[in-house]
Amino acid sequence: MATASQWISGARPRTLPAAVAPVVAGTGAAVFADGEVWWKAVVCLLLSLALQVGVNYANDYSDGVRGTDDDRVGPMRLVGSGAASASAVKAAAFGCFAVAGVLGLLLAATSGWWLLAVGAVAIAAAWFYTGGDRPYGYRALGEISVFVFFGLVAVLGTTYVQVGSFTWPSLAASIGIGALACAILVANNLRDIPTDTVSGKRTLAVVLGDRGTRVLFVVLLVVALGSVVWLASFTAPALLALLAFPWALRAATPVGRGATGLALLPTLRDTGIAELVFAIGAAVGLALGA
């Protein structure tokens, strides 16, 4: 039976900035539109965290039962290591999705019932990333999903439930957040190219190859930088989002130098920090410019 610390490790807490950042940025856009509703921001945060942890447990379960984690390089997986049974990890994943569903129901009841459809699609995307008979994460579509759901949907949705409409600053922030969230996944899959190739897991990194994946990582950082320029066109203080780029540069350094395996773990950490600092800088800047 897995210990509490192993369950926490299995939840992959280092990925949680990817859940916090879009809510912070989306709320900053709501403040800029003079429509912030703080209790809804808190619900969005809890929902985003529940989805992120649910995705992590779902991936742990699905990859574990397929055997793709047998020779894993990186953080421990509960099923792959044998620390927890597959059924227990699957139950944990669906428990997190259930929490997200209840929170989504609350937001839909107060902001528009059509949001239930968005929530259902988001939960389905979380499960079928590596779950089901034809997981799209094994078909080089993971980055697209991350950009859509942890970028566009999460940021725009956070703004919408508070303001009641979509805004251009929210869209600009969502592109930057989505690009950095994608960069985290790209770095993760770059590290796992050797083992994913052997196991038949056809990620975008496997398709692009080592060099192409490294180029994609840098391109995503440039896209995030471009989104700051767009944000600053609405209000100059949004340039505070540039505070993220020392961490982005530090994240890109091992990628550019050809680091592999465990040597890429600092890139994952620093990209996550960059995303969170980007979100905080953008939110504070938008609030100052309100």
Secondary structure, DSSP 8 states (H G I E B T S, - for coil): ---HHHHHHHT-GGGTHHHHHHHHHHHHHHHHTT---HHHHHHHHHHHHHHHHHHHHHHHHHHHHHTTTTT--SS--HHHHTSS-HHHHHHHHHHHHHHHHHHHHHHHHHH-TTHHHHHHHHHHHHHHTT-SSS-GGGBT-HHHHHHIIIIIIHHHHHHHHHHSS--HHHHHHHHHHHHHHHHHHHHHHHHTHHHHHHHT-B-HHHHHHHHHHHHHHHHHHHHHHHHHHHHHHH-GGGGGGGGGHHHHHHHHHHHHTT--GGGGHHHHHHHHHHHHHHHHHHHHHHHHT-
